[in-house]
Amino acid sequence: MNRRPPYEPSRHFSQPNKLWDDATRHAPSLGCPTCLERDRCGGVHTGSGIFDCRDLCTCKDKNKCDMVCRFKPSQFVARMREVGGLGFENAPRVAANGVPDLPAIAPFVDHRYGRAAALDEPVVAISLYELVNLATGKPHVTSRAELAARFLIPEGAGIVVSGVDKDGPIERWWELKERDAIIAALGALGVTLITTPNYSVLTDVPRTDNLHSMKRILLAWTELAAAGLPTALHVNGRTRHDYARWAGLIAARPEIEILAFEFATGCGRGERIDWHVAELCALAGRVGRPLALVIRGGGRKLAQLRRHFAQVTLIETEAFSRTIRRRRAYLTESGRVKWAKYPTLRGAPIDDLLAHNIALVRASYETPAKPALRLRPPTRPLRRAAHRDGEPVQPSLLRQLHLSGETRGVAPEPQDVVAASKP
């Protein structure tokens, strides 16, 4: 097992899911009733056996630790001042910017490498951190023509700017001193929508770190929305109480019309995705007015989310990432996407492959999945013959199989694809 750096928590949980918060299954930790942040936090309900969230502050070198916790008083005060405290109530109010009309699927384009022609898509998603030079704090592009050339997209395409990324880029965004000028430049580009940076709400850190991240998300939203940009608020949460806090804020501020969420990492793992989807749907119900939602990952939950949100858009990243690795999509008879190796000549452009993959992935979300196998109950009693020793013969399985359903479980040989094992 690799040792963690001295500025990160050193306590190891062999079952990280024990840190998942669930108030319906676990009692609050014993130390929570006396906590100063209990009203904002709501308490910790886990199966990990911790006394309270302060047990999660186990950094060996607290001078280098970047978590927001009370065991570093001087740093803690500084982190509180930078966000004006952990409460939502003092965040500035802004005017509503409206909800743009977005398609159900917005393909993500990370760069132009390997391509030779503009991608023929009416709306594309790009990364906020590819628009800004995080080292200098200056935009990479200053016009729609430069933007189109940088990503090889149409000049008139709708642009969804995604603030989702790893901790490094989003922390660097917070450190930039000239964010107002950068945001004004983004407004001049005429972007259709921007989602806020998704500051991490981790499970193995003190809750004060979570509350600080959520406040930064809200402040980032107010900065972007104040510039007149249609902005989606990224509602990261660790507990049911976090979602209730977000719901109370959104209900009280009608200018918040669009939400964002990311399922591609921890929130999309195992059974936890169901928990987060349920909390998002409950949030929409608590707010009591139509809301739009933009998600990355979690495409299999689109149907459920669309029952609770007025508009749901998926920023689809797999088509681009698979294309870069020379994979070609095909649909099985059941409507599922499979990927085959698709080697190309050195230096050959991959524009056609990218366009094909985007179209196939989009079709997979538009086509309802069919069951690959269905057993049909017998319509008449089965007669059982007997062996010579008196034991009954097993009835034929073939008579119980729905053969047309069975054939849908076999993938057809993809056209124009080099047969290869699954990567």
NORSUL-V928263 format. One record per helix or strand. SS is the DSSP state (H for helix, E for strand). FROM is the first residue (numbers start at 1). LEN is the number of residues. If there is no record, write none. Layout:
BEGIN
ss=[SS/SS]
from=[FROM/FROM]
len=[LEN/LEN]
END
This chain:
BEGIN
ss=[H/H/H/H/H/E/E/E/H/E/E/H/E/E/H/H/E/H/E/H/E/H/H/E/H/E/H/E/E/H/E/E/E/H/E/H]
from=[16/32/38/53/73/105/119/123/128/132/138/144/153/158/167/179/193/207/231/240/258/266/272/292/299/311/318/327/337/351/375/386/392/397/401/403]
len=[4/3/4/4/11/4/1/5/3/2/2/8/1/5/9/10/3/20/4/13/5/3/16/5/8/6/7/5/5/16/1/1/1/4/1/5]
END
